[in-house]
């Protein structure tokens, strides 16, 4: 699978364009607020257009609490 991902990324124009060597340095890290309650703030995102899995999925749902 590692070889397949590397091959996909090497052929993907978007992946090649957004490589870290083409971006500004990120700067200093900012600490996150420690919230009082669980699930008080939830961030969700989809990562899509990945190589197809054996189950025919090409996306990942990312949830951060």
PDB file of N, H, CA, C and O in Angstrom:
ATOM      1  N   UNK A   1       0.832  -1.185   0.000  1.00  0.00           N
ATOM      2  CA  UNK A   1       0.000   0.000   0.000  1.00  0.00           C
ATOM      3  C   UNK A   1       0.884   1.259   0.000  1.00  0.00           C
ATOM      4  O   UNK A   1       0.552   2.249  -0.653  1.00  0.00           O
ATOM      5  N   UNK A   2       2.003   1.220   0.729  1.00  0.00           N
ATOM      6  H   UNK A   2       2.272   0.416   1.259  1.00  0.00           H
ATOM      7  CA  UNK A   2       2.890   2.381   0.782  1.00  0.00           C
ATOM      8  C   UNK A   2       3.383   2.741  -0.617  1.00  0.00           C
ATOM      9  O   UNK A   2       3.467   3.918  -0.966  1.00  0.00           O
ATOM     10  N   UNK A   3       3.701   1.746  -1.401  1.00  0.00           N
ATOM     11  H   UNK A   3       3.632   0.790  -1.117  1.00  0.00           H
ATOM     12  CA  UNK A   3       4.166   1.969  -2.772  1.00  0.00           C
ATOM     13  C   UNK A   3       3.053   2.589  -3.616  1.00  0.00           C
ATOM     14  O   UNK A   3       3.306   3.494  -4.411  1.00  0.00           O
ATOM     15  N   UNK A   4       1.819   2.103  -3.443  1.00  0.00           N
ATOM     16  H   UNK A   4       1.613   1.368  -2.797  1.00  0.00           H
ATOM     17  CA  UNK A   4       0.683   2.642  -4.200  1.00  0.00           C
ATOM     18  C   UNK A   4       0.430   4.116  -3.860  1.00  0.00           C
ATOM     19  O   UNK A   4       0.164   4.928  -4.746  1.00  0.00           O
ATOM     20  N   UNK A   5       0.516   4.448  -2.577  1.00  0.00           N
ATOM     21  H   UNK A   5       0.733   3.788  -1.857  1.00  0.00           H
ATOM     22  CA  UNK A   5       0.306   5.834  -2.160  1.00  0.00           C
ATOM     23  C   UNK A   5       1.411   6.724  -2.723  1.00  0.00           C
ATOM     24  O   UNK A   5       1.133   7.815  -3.220  1.00  0.00           O
ATOM     25  N   UNK A   6       2.659   6.267  -2.649  1.00  0.00           N
ATOM     26  H   UNK A   6       2.884   5.381  -2.245  1.00  0.00           H
ATOM     27  CA  UNK A   6       3.776   7.060  -3.177  1.00  0.00           C
ATOM     28  C   UNK A   6       3.623   7.283  -4.676  1.00  0.00           C
ATOM     29  O   UNK A   6       3.903   8.375  -5.171  1.00  0.00           O
ATOM     30  N   UNK A   7       3.183   6.268  -5.397  1.00  0.00           N
ATOM     31  H   UNK A   7       2.955   5.381  -4.995  1.00  0.00           H
ATOM     32  CA  UNK A   7       2.980   6.400  -6.847  1.00  0.00           C
ATOM     33  C   UNK A   7       1.852   7.379  -7.148  1.00  0.00           C
ATOM     34  O   UNK A   7       1.970   8.213  -8.046  1.00  0.00           O
ATOM     35  N   UNK A   8       0.755   7.275  -6.395  1.00  0.00           N
ATOM     36  H   UNK A   8       0.659   6.597  -5.666  1.00  0.00           H
ATOM     37  CA  UNK A   8      -0.379   8.175  -6.593  1.00  0.00           C
ATOM     38  C   UNK A   8       0.047   9.628  -6.359  1.00  0.00           C
ATOM     39  O   UNK A   8      -0.265  10.506  -7.164  1.00  0.00           O
ATOM     40  N   UNK A   9       0.760   9.879  -5.253  1.00  0.00           N
ATOM     41  H   UNK A   9       1.014   9.166  -4.599  1.00  0.00           H
ATOM     42  CA  UNK A   9       1.181  11.234  -4.911  1.00  0.00           C
ATOM     43  C   UNK A   9       2.162  11.776  -5.946  1.00  0.00           C
ATOM     44  O   UNK A   9       2.127  12.962  -6.272  1.00  0.00           O
ATOM     45  N   UNK A  10       3.033  10.918  -6.461  1.00  0.00           N
ATOM     46  H   UNK A  10       3.062   9.954  -6.195  1.00  0.00           H
ATOM     47  CA  UNK A  10       4.014  11.395  -7.446  1.00  0.00           C
ATOM     48  C   UNK A  10       3.356  11.812  -8.756  1.00  0.00           C
ATOM     49  O   UNK A  10       3.903  12.639  -9.484  1.00  0.00           O
ATOM     50  N   UNK A  11       2.184  11.248  -9.067  1.00  0.00           N
ATOM     51  H   UNK A  11       1.739  10.576  -8.475  1.00  0.00           H
ATOM     52  CA  UNK A  11       1.488  11.583 -10.311  1.00  0.00           C
ATOM     53  C   UNK A  11       0.428  12.667 -10.131  1.00  0.00           C
ATOM     54  O   UNK A  11      -0.090  13.191 -11.117  1.00  0.00           O
ATOM     55  N   UNK A  12       0.100  13.006  -8.890  1.00  0.00           N
ATOM     56  H   UNK A  12       0.521  12.579  -8.089  1.00  0.00           H
ATOM     57  CA  UNK A  12      -0.968  13.970  -8.603  1.00  0.00           C
ATOM     58  C   UNK A  12      -0.411  15.392  -8.665  1.00  0.00           C
ATOM     59  O   UNK A  12       0.485  15.737  -7.894  1.00  0.00           O
ATOM     60  N   UNK A  13      -0.927  16.212  -9.566  1.00  0.00           N
ATOM     61  H   UNK A  13      -1.655  15.932 -10.192  1.00  0.00           H
ATOM     62  CA  UNK A  13      -0.460  17.582  -9.728  1.00  0.00           C
ATOM     63  C   UNK A  13      -0.695  18.413  -8.469  1.00  0.00           C
ATOM     64  O   UNK A  13       0.171  19.191  -8.070  1.00  0.00           O
ATOM     65  N   UNK A  14      -1.854  18.252  -7.846  1.00  0.00           N
ATOM     66  H   UNK A  14      -2.557  17.620  -8.171  1.00  0.00           H
ATOM     67  CA  UNK A  14      -2.163  18.994  -6.623  1.00  0.00           C
ATOM     68  C   UNK A  14      -1.200  18.613  -5.506  1.00  0.00           C
ATOM     69  O   UNK A  14      -0.707  19.481  -4.787  1.00  0.00           O
ATOM     70  N   UNK A  15      -0.931  17.319  -5.357  1.00  0.00           N
ATOM     71  H   UNK A  15      -1.332  16.613  -5.941  1.00  0.00           H
ATOM     72  CA  UNK A  15      -0.010  16.863  -4.308  1.00  0.00           C
ATOM     73  C   UNK A  15       1.383  17.438  -4.525  1.00  0.00           C
ATOM     74  O   UNK A  15       2.045  17.829  -3.564  1.00  0.00           O
ATOM     75  N   UNK A  16       1.829  17.492  -5.753  1.00  0.00           N
ATOM     76  H   UNK A  16       1.291  17.174  -6.534  1.00  0.00           H
ATOM     77  CA  UNK A  16       3.156  18.009  -6.048  1.00  0.00           C
ATOM     78  C   UNK A  16       3.223  19.515  -5.815  1.00  0.00           C
ATOM     79  O   UNK A  16       4.266  20.036  -5.420  1.00  0.00           O
ATOM     80  N   UNK A  17       2.114  20.217  -6.058  1.00  0.00           N
ATOM     81  H   UNK A  17       1.267  19.793  -6.379  1.00  0.00           H
ATOM     82  CA  UNK A  17       2.097  21.663  -5.928  1.00  0.00           C
ATOM     83  C   UNK A  17       2.089  22.119  -4.468  1.00  0.00           C
ATOM     84  O   UNK A  17       2.622  23.185  -4.161  1.00  0.00           O
ATOM     85  N   UNK A  18       1.496  21.335  -3.563  1.00  0.00           N
ATOM     86  H   UNK A  18       1.062  20.470  -3.813  1.00  0.00           H
ATOM     87  CA  UNK A  18       1.371  21.748  -2.169  1.00  0.00           C
ATOM     88  C   UNK A  18       2.404  21.095  -1.255  1.00  0.00           C
ATOM     89  O   UNK A  18       2.213  21.063  -0.039  1.00  0.00           O
ATOM     90  N   UNK A  19       3.475  20.582  -1.807  1.00  0.00           N
ATOM     91  H   UNK A  19       3.630  20.607  -2.795  1.00  0.00           H
ATOM     92  CA  UNK A  19       4.526  19.996  -0.980  1.00  0.00           C
ATOM     93  C   UNK A  19       5.084  21.052  -0.027  1.00  0.00           C
ATOM     94  O   UNK A  19       5.035  22.248  -0.311  1.00  0.00           O
ATOM     95  N   UNK A  20       5.605  20.599   1.088  1.00  0.00           N
ATOM     96  H   UNK A  20       5.644  19.626   1.318  1.00  0.00           H
ATOM     97  CA  UNK A  20       6.079  21.524   2.119  1.00  0.00           C
ATOM     98  C   UNK A  20       7.211  22.414   1.628  1.00  0.00           C
ATOM     99  O   UNK A  20       7.358  23.532   2.124  1.00  0.00           O
ATOM    100  N   UNK A  21       8.010  21.965   0.681  1.00  0.00           N
ATOM    101  H   UNK A  21       7.892  21.058   0.279  1.00  0.00           H
ATOM    102  CA  UNK A  21       9.114  22.792   0.202  1.00  0.00           C
ATOM    103  C   UNK A  21       8.624  24.022  -0.552  1.00  0.00           C
ATOM    104  O   UNK A  21       9.390  24.964  -0.757  1.00  0.00           O
ATOM    105  N   UNK A  22       7.349  24.027  -0.970  1.00  0.00           N
ATOM    106  H   UNK A  22       6.727  23.261  -0.804  1.00  0.00           H
ATOM    107  CA  UNK A  22       6.781  25.157  -1.699  1.00  0.00           C
ATOM    108  C   UNK A  22       5.959  26.072  -0.793  1.00  0.00           C
ATOM    109  O   UNK A  22       5.353  27.030  -1.272  1.00  0.00           O
ATOM    110  N   UNK A  23       5.932  25.789   0.507  1.00  0.00           N
ATOM    111  H   UNK A  23       6.424  25.010   0.896  1.00  0.00           H
ATOM    112  CA  UNK A  23       5.123  26.576   1.428  1.00  0.00           C
ATOM    113  C   UNK A  23       6.012  27.368   2.383  1.00  0.00           C
ATOM    114  O   UNK A  23       7.173  27.020   2.601  1.00  0.00           O
ATOM    115  N   UNK A  24       5.451  28.437   2.948  1.00  0.00           N
ATOM    116  H   UNK A  24       4.508  28.719   2.771  1.00  0.00           H
ATOM    117  CA  UNK A  24       6.170  29.217   3.948  1.00  0.00           C
ATOM    118  C   UNK A  24       6.338  28.399   5.224  1.00  0.00           C
ATOM    119  O   UNK A  24       5.531  27.508   5.487  1.00  0.00           O
ATOM    120  N   UNK A  25       7.362  28.678   6.019  1.00  0.00           N
ATOM    121  H   UNK A  25       8.018  29.402   5.805  1.00  0.00           H
ATOM    122  CA  UNK A  25       7.483  28.016   7.326  1.00  0.00           C
ATOM    123  C   UNK A  25       6.257  28.326   8.182  1.00  0.00           C
ATOM    124  O   UNK A  25       5.751  29.447   8.129  1.00  0.00           O
ATOM    125  N   UNK A  26       5.766  27.372   8.968  1.00  0.00           N
ATOM    126  H   UNK A  26       6.177  26.462   9.011  1.00  0.00           H
ATOM    127  CA  UNK A  26       4.510  27.559   9.684  1.00  0.00           C
ATOM    128  C   UNK A  26       4.544  28.560  10.826  1.00  0.00           C
ATOM    129  O   UNK A  26       3.482  29.044  11.217  1.00  0.00           O
ATOM    130  N   UNK A  27       5.693  28.898  11.380  1.00  0.00           N
ATOM    131  H   UNK A  27       6.556  28.505  11.061  1.00  0.00           H
ATOM    132  CA  UNK A  27       5.748  29.828  12.503  1.00  0.00           C
ATOM    133  C   UNK A  27       5.612  29.095  13.829  1.00  0.00           C
ATOM    134  O   UNK A  27       5.652  27.865  13.878  1.00  0.00           O
ATOM    135  N   UNK A  28       5.450  29.861  14.902  1.00  0.00           N
ATOM    136  H   UNK A  28       5.418  30.860  14.862  1.00  0.00           H
ATOM    137  CA  UNK A  28       5.373  29.272  16.238  1.00  0.00           C
ATOM    138  C   UNK A  28       4.030  28.593  16.463  1.00  0.00           C
ATOM    139  O   UNK A  28       2.998  29.051  15.972  1.00  0.00           O
ATOM    140  N   UNK A  29       4.055  27.494  17.212  1.00  0.00           N
ATOM    141  H   UNK A  29       4.893  27.122  17.611  1.00  0.00           H
ATOM    142  CA  UNK A  29       2.822  26.797  17.552  1.00  0.00           C
ATOM    143  C   UNK A  29       2.071  27.572  18.619  1.00  0.00           C
ATOM    144  O   UNK A  29       2.681  28.167  19.508  1.00  0.00           O
ATOM    145  N   UNK A  30       0.755  27.565  18.533  1.00  0.00           N
ATOM    146  H   UNK A  30       0.260  27.081  17.811  1.00  0.00           H
ATOM    147  CA  UNK A  30      -0.088  28.229  19.505  1.00  0.00           C
ATOM    148  C   UNK A  30      -0.803  27.155  20.323  1.00  0.00           C
ATOM    149  O   UNK A  30      -1.398  26.246  19.745  1.00  0.00           O
ATOM    150  N   UNK A  31      -0.758  27.238  21.654  1.00  0.00           N
ATOM    151  H   UNK A  31      -0.274  27.977  22.124  1.00  0.00           H
ATOM    152  CA  UNK A  31      -1.432  26.208  22.465  1.00  0.00           C
ATOM    153  C   UNK A  31      -2.948  26.295  22.295  1.00  0.00           C
ATOM    154  O   UNK A  31      -3.514  27.379  22.151  1.00  0.00           O
ATOM    155  N   UNK A  32      -3.589  25.130  22.316  1.00  0.00           N
ATOM    156  H   UNK A  32      -3.130  24.249  22.433  1.00  0.00           H
ATOM    157  CA  UNK A  32      -5.045  25.078  22.234  1.00  0.00           C
ATOM    158  C   UNK A  32      -5.637  25.310  23.619  1.00  0.00           C
ATOM    159  O   UNK A  32      -5.029  24.961  24.630  1.00  0.00           O
ATOM    160  N   UNK A  33      -6.818  25.897  23.656  1.00  0.00           N
ATOM    161  H   UNK A  33      -7.313  26.181  22.834  1.00  0.00           H
ATOM    162  CA  UNK A  33      -7.509  26.081  24.925  1.00  0.00           C
ATOM    163  C   UNK A  33      -7.936  24.730  25.477  1.00  0.00           C
ATOM    164  O   UNK A  33      -8.356  23.850  24.726  1.00  0.00           O
ATOM    165  N   UNK A  34      -7.829  24.570  26.777  1.00  0.00           N
ATOM    166  H   UNK A  34      -7.487  25.285  27.387  1.00  0.00           H
ATOM    167  CA  UNK A  34      -8.310  23.347  27.420  1.00  0.00           C
ATOM    168  C   UNK A  34      -9.755  23.615  27.839  1.00  0.00           C
ATOM    169  O   UNK A  34     -10.015  24.444  28.711  1.00  0.00           O
ATOM    170  N   UNK A  35     -10.679  22.912  27.213  1.00  0.00           N
ATOM    171  H   UNK A  35     -10.467  22.239  26.504  1.00  0.00           H
ATOM    172  CA  UNK A  35     -12.094  23.140  27.465  1.00  0.00           C
ATOM    173  C   UNK A  35     -12.540  22.393  28.718  1.00  0.00           C
ATOM    174  O   UNK A  35     -11.917  21.407  29.111  1.00  0.00           O
ATOM    175  N   UNK A  36     -13.621  22.863  29.344  1.00  0.00           N
ATOM    176  H   UNK A  36     -14.127  23.664  29.025  1.00  0.00           H
ATOM    177  CA  UNK A  36     -14.091  22.270  30.594  1.00  0.00           C
ATOM    178  C   UNK A  36     -14.914  21.005  30.382  1.00  0.00           C
ATOM    179  O   UNK A  36     -14.950  20.132  31.249  1.00  0.00           O
ATOM    180  N   UNK A  37     -15.571  20.908  29.236  1.00  0.00           N
ATOM    181  H   UNK A  37     -15.542  21.617  28.532  1.00  0.00           H
ATOM    182  CA  UNK A  37     -16.466  19.774  28.986  1.00  0.00           C
ATOM    183  C   UNK A  37     -16.010  18.997  27.763  1.00  0.00           C
ATOM    184  O   UNK A  37     -15.484  19.564  26.806  1.00  0.00           O
ATOM    185  N   UNK A  38     -16.221  17.691  27.815  1.00  0.00           N
ATOM    186  H   UNK A  38     -16.648  17.231  28.593  1.00  0.00           H
ATOM    187  CA  UNK A  38     -15.953  16.863  26.645  1.00  0.00           C
ATOM    188  C   UNK A  38     -16.941  17.226  25.546  1.00  0.00           C
ATOM    189  O   UNK A  38     -18.085  17.584  25.829  1.00  0.00           O
ATOM    190  N   UNK A  39     -16.519  17.139  24.337  1.00  0.00           N
ATOM    191  H   UNK A  39     -15.591  16.848  24.107  1.00  0.00           H
ATOM    192  CA  UNK A  39     -17.348  17.403  23.162  1.00  0.00           C
ATOM    193  C   UNK A  39     -17.896  18.820  23.155  1.00  0.00           C
ATOM    194  O   UNK A  39     -18.908  19.082  22.505  1.00  0.00           O
ATOM    195  N   UNK A  40     -17.246  19.747  23.869  1.00  0.00           N
ATOM    196  H   UNK A  40     -16.424  19.534  24.397  1.00  0.00           H
ATOM    197  CA  UNK A  40     -17.702  21.139  23.869  1.00  0.00           C
ATOM    198  C   UNK A  40     -17.462  21.784  22.498  1.00  0.00           C
ATOM    199  O   UNK A  40     -18.274  22.575  22.020  1.00  0.00           O
ATOM    200  N   UNK A  41     -16.349  21.434  21.887  1.00  0.00           N
ATOM    201  H   UNK A  41     -15.689  20.791  22.275  1.00  0.00           H
ATOM    202  CA  UNK A  41     -16.027  21.950  20.556  1.00  0.00           C
ATOM    203  C   UNK A  41     -15.564  20.772  19.701  1.00  0.00           C
ATOM    204  O   UNK A  41     -14.635  20.055  20.074  1.00  0.00           O
ATOM    205  N   UNK A  42     -16.210  20.578  18.560  1.00  0.00           N
ATOM    206  H   UNK A  42     -16.964  21.161  18.257  1.00  0.00           H
ATOM    207  CA  UNK A  42     -15.899  19.459  17.669  1.00  0.00           C
ATOM    208  C   UNK A  42     -15.548  20.019  16.296  1.00  0.00           C
ATOM    209  O   UNK A  42     -16.220  20.913  15.781  1.00  0.00           O
ATOM    210  N   UNK A  43     -14.494  19.483  15.721  1.00  0.00           N
ATOM    211  H   UNK A  43     -13.948  18.757  16.139  1.00  0.00           H
ATOM    212  CA  UNK A  43     -14.091  19.865  14.368  1.00  0.00           C
ATOM    213  C   UNK A  43     -14.175  18.618  13.504  1.00  0.00           C
ATOM    214  O   UNK A  43     -13.645  17.570  13.874  1.00  0.00           O
ATOM    215  N   UNK A  44     -14.837  18.720  12.354  1.00  0.00           N
ATOM    216  H   UNK A  44     -15.268  19.571  12.054  1.00  0.00           H
ATOM    217  CA  UNK A  44     -14.966  17.587  11.433  1.00  0.00           C
ATOM    218  C   UNK A  44     -14.531  18.009  10.042  1.00  0.00           C
ATOM    219  O   UNK A  44     -14.704  19.158   9.638  1.00  0.00           O
ATOM    220  N   UNK A  45     -13.963  17.052   9.320  1.00  0.00           N
ATOM    221  H   UNK A  45     -13.823  16.118   9.648  1.00  0.00           H
ATOM    222  CA  UNK A  45     -13.537  17.324   7.956  1.00  0.00           C
ATOM    223  C   UNK A  45     -13.491  16.016   7.196  1.00  0.00           C
ATOM    224  O   UNK A  45     -13.352  14.948   7.793  1.00  0.00           O
ATOM    225  N   UNK A  46     -13.606  16.094   5.889  1.00  0.00           N
ATOM    226  H   UNK A  46     -13.719  16.962   5.404  1.00  0.00           H
ATOM    227  CA  UNK A  46     -13.450  14.934   5.022  1.00  0.00           C
ATOM    228  C   UNK A  46     -12.178  15.087   4.214  1.00  0.00           C
ATOM    229  O   UNK A  46     -11.917  16.143   3.637  1.00  0.00           O
ATOM    230  N   UNK A  47     -11.391  14.030   4.178  1.00  0.00           N
ATOM    231  H   UNK A  47     -11.602  13.173   4.647  1.00  0.00           H
ATOM    232  CA  UNK A  47     -10.226  13.968   3.300  1.00  0.00           C
ATOM    233  C   UNK A  47     -10.646  13.049   2.164  1.00  0.00           C
ATOM    234  O   UNK A  47     -10.920  11.870   2.385  1.00  0.00           O
ATOM    235  N   UNK A  48     -10.699  13.585   0.946  1.00  0.00           N
ATOM    236  H   UNK A  48     -10.476  14.543   0.766  1.00  0.00           H
ATOM    237  CA  UNK A  48     -11.230  12.803  -0.166  1.00  0.00           C
ATOM    238  C   UNK A  48     -10.243  12.735  -1.316  1.00  0.00           C
ATOM    239  O   UNK A  48      -9.148  13.294  -1.253  1.00  0.00           O
ATOM    240  N   UNK A  49     -10.646  12.050  -2.353  1.00  0.00           N
ATOM    241  H   UNK A  49     -11.536  11.596  -2.404  1.00  0.00           H
ATOM    242  CA  UNK A  49      -9.846  11.826  -3.562  1.00  0.00           C
ATOM    243  C   UNK A  49      -8.594  11.011  -3.251  1.00  0.00           C
ATOM    244  O   UNK A  49      -7.551  11.204  -3.875  1.00  0.00           O
ATOM    245  N   UNK A  50      -8.700  10.107  -2.293  1.00  0.00           N
ATOM    246  H   UNK A  50      -9.547   9.949  -1.786  1.00  0.00           H
ATOM    247  CA  UNK A  50      -7.614   9.187  -1.977  1.00  0.00           C
ATOM    248  C   UNK A  50      -7.679   7.995  -2.929  1.00  0.00           C
ATOM    249  O   UNK A  50      -8.689   7.816  -3.610  1.00  0.00           O
ATOM    250  N   UNK A  51      -6.633   7.179  -2.993  1.00  0.00           N
ATOM    251  H   UNK A  51      -5.812   7.324  -2.440  1.00  0.00           H
ATOM    252  CA  UNK A  51      -6.722   5.962  -3.807  1.00  0.00           C
ATOM    253  C   UNK A  51      -7.832   5.056  -3.261  1.00  0.00           C
ATOM    254  O   UNK A  51      -8.047   4.991  -2.051  1.00  0.00           O
ATOM    255  N   UNK A  52      -8.521   4.372  -4.143  1.00  0.00           N
ATOM    256  H   UNK A  52      -8.346   4.425  -5.127  1.00  0.00           H
ATOM    257  CA  UNK A  52      -9.639   3.513  -3.753  1.00  0.00           C
ATOM    258  C   UNK A  52      -9.153   2.356  -2.885  1.00  0.00           C
ATOM    259  O   UNK A  52      -8.125   1.745  -3.176  1.00  0.00           O
ATOM    260  N   UNK A  53      -9.897   2.058  -1.814  1.00  0.00           N
ATOM    261  H   UNK A  53     -10.732   2.555  -1.578  1.00  0.00           H
ATOM    262  CA  UNK A  53      -9.590   0.904  -0.984  1.00  0.00           C
ATOM    263  C   UNK A  53     -10.242  -0.332  -1.596  1.00  0.00           C
ATOM    264  O   UNK A  53     -10.976  -0.232  -2.580  1.00  0.00           O
ATOM    265  N   UNK A  54      -9.971  -1.490  -1.014  1.00  0.00           N
ATOM    266  H   UNK A  54      -9.374  -1.571  -0.215  1.00  0.00           H
ATOM    267  CA  UNK A  54     -10.589  -2.722  -1.514  1.00  0.00           C
ATOM    268  C   UNK A  54     -12.104  -2.695  -1.333  1.00  0.00           C
ATOM    269  O   UNK A  54     -12.832  -3.335  -2.091  1.00  0.00           O
ATOM    270  N   UNK A  55     -12.579  -1.954  -0.328  1.00  0.00           N
ATOM    271  H   UNK A  55     -11.987  -1.434   0.288  1.00  0.00           H
ATOM    272  CA  UNK A  55     -14.023  -1.837  -0.082  1.00  0.00           C
ATOM    273  C   UNK A  55     -14.661  -0.729  -0.908  1.00  0.00           C
ATOM    274  O   UNK A  55     -15.844  -0.434  -0.737  1.00  0.00           O
ATOM    275  N   UNK A  56     -13.886  -0.109  -1.806  1.00  0.00           N
ATOM    276  H   UNK A  56     -12.925  -0.349  -1.944  1.00  0.00           H
ATOM    277  CA  UNK A  56     -14.333   0.943  -2.718  1.00  0.00           C
ATOM    278  C   UNK A  56     -14.613   2.262  -2.003  1.00  0.00           C
ATOM    279  O   UNK A  56     -15.574   2.955  -2.337  1.00  0.00           O
ATOM    280  N   UNK A  57     -13.778   2.615  -1.021  1.00  0.00           N
ATOM    281  H   UNK A  57     -12.998   2.052  -0.750  1.00  0.00           H
ATOM    282  CA  UNK A  57     -13.858   3.911  -0.362  1.00  0.00           C
ATOM    283  C   UNK A  57     -12.678   4.757  -0.824  1.00  0.00           C
ATOM    284  O   UNK A  57     -11.583   4.244  -1.055  1.00  0.00           O
ATOM    285  N   UNK A  58     -12.916   6.066  -0.955  1.00  0.00           N
ATOM    286  H   UNK A  58     -13.806   6.483  -0.767  1.00  0.00           H
ATOM    287  CA  UNK A  58     -11.817   6.966  -1.337  1.00  0.00           C
ATOM    288  C   UNK A  58     -11.766   8.197  -0.441  1.00  0.00           C
ATOM    289  O   UNK A  58     -11.138   9.195  -0.795  1.00  0.00           O
ATOM    290  N   UNK A  59     -12.428   8.135   0.728  1.00  0.00           N
ATOM    291  H   UNK A  59     -12.939   7.325   1.015  1.00  0.00           H
ATOM    292  CA  UNK A  59     -12.480   9.283   1.635  1.00  0.00           C
ATOM    293  C   UNK A  59     -12.312   8.819   3.072  1.00  0.00           C
ATOM    294  O   UNK A  59     -12.544   7.656   3.402  1.00  0.00           O
ATOM    295  N   UNK A  60     -11.895   9.772   3.933  1.00  0.00           N
ATOM    296  H   UNK A  60     -11.706  10.717   3.665  1.00  0.00           H
ATOM    297  CA  UNK A  60     -11.772   9.532   5.365  1.00  0.00           C
ATOM    298  C   UNK A  60     -12.473  10.666   6.087  1.00  0.00           C
ATOM    299  O   UNK A  60     -12.307  11.835   5.740  1.00  0.00           O
ATOM    300  N   UNK A  61     -13.254  10.315   7.089  1.00  0.00           N
ATOM    301  H   UNK A  61     -13.389   9.366   7.372  1.00  0.00           H
ATOM    302  CA  UNK A  61     -13.936  11.312   7.915  1.00  0.00           C
ATOM    303  C   UNK A  61     -13.093  11.533   9.168  1.00  0.00           C
ATOM    304  O   UNK A  61     -12.880  10.602   9.944  1.00  0.00           O
ATOM    305  N   UNK A  62     -12.615  12.757   9.367  1.00  0.00           N
ATOM    306  H   UNK A  62     -12.788  13.513   8.736  1.00  0.00           H
ATOM    307  CA  UNK A  62     -11.747  13.082  10.492  1.00  0.00           C
ATOM    308  C   UNK A  62     -12.551  13.888  11.494  1.00  0.00           C
ATOM    309  O   UNK A  62     -13.142  14.908  11.141  1.00  0.00           O
ATOM    310  N   UNK A  63     -12.576  13.432  12.757  1.00  0.00           N
ATOM    311  H   UNK A  63     -12.096  12.603  13.044  1.00  0.00           H
ATOM    312  CA  UNK A  63     -13.294  14.119  13.829  1.00  0.00           C
ATOM    313  C   UNK A  63     -12.280  14.422  14.926  1.00  0.00           C
ATOM    314  O   UNK A  63     -11.533  13.545  15.360  1.00  0.00           O
ATOM    315  N   UNK A  64     -12.266  15.687  15.370  1.00  0.00           N
ATOM    316  H   UNK A  64     -12.872  16.400  15.018  1.00  0.00           H
ATOM    317  CA  UNK A  64     -11.340  16.076  16.428  1.00  0.00           C
ATOM    318  C   UNK A  64     -12.113  16.742  17.544  1.00  0.00           C
ATOM    319  O   UNK A  64     -12.867  17.690  17.324  1.00  0.00           O
ATOM    320  N   UNK A  65     -11.912  16.226  18.755  1.00  0.00           N
ATOM    321  H   UNK A  65     -11.299  15.456  18.934  1.00  0.00           H
ATOM    322  CA  UNK A  65     -12.581  16.768  19.949  1.00  0.00           C
ATOM    323  C   UNK A  65     -11.582  17.621  20.700  1.00  0.00           C
ATOM    324  O   UNK A  65     -11.913  18.186  21.743  1.00  0.00           O
TER     325      UNK A  65
END
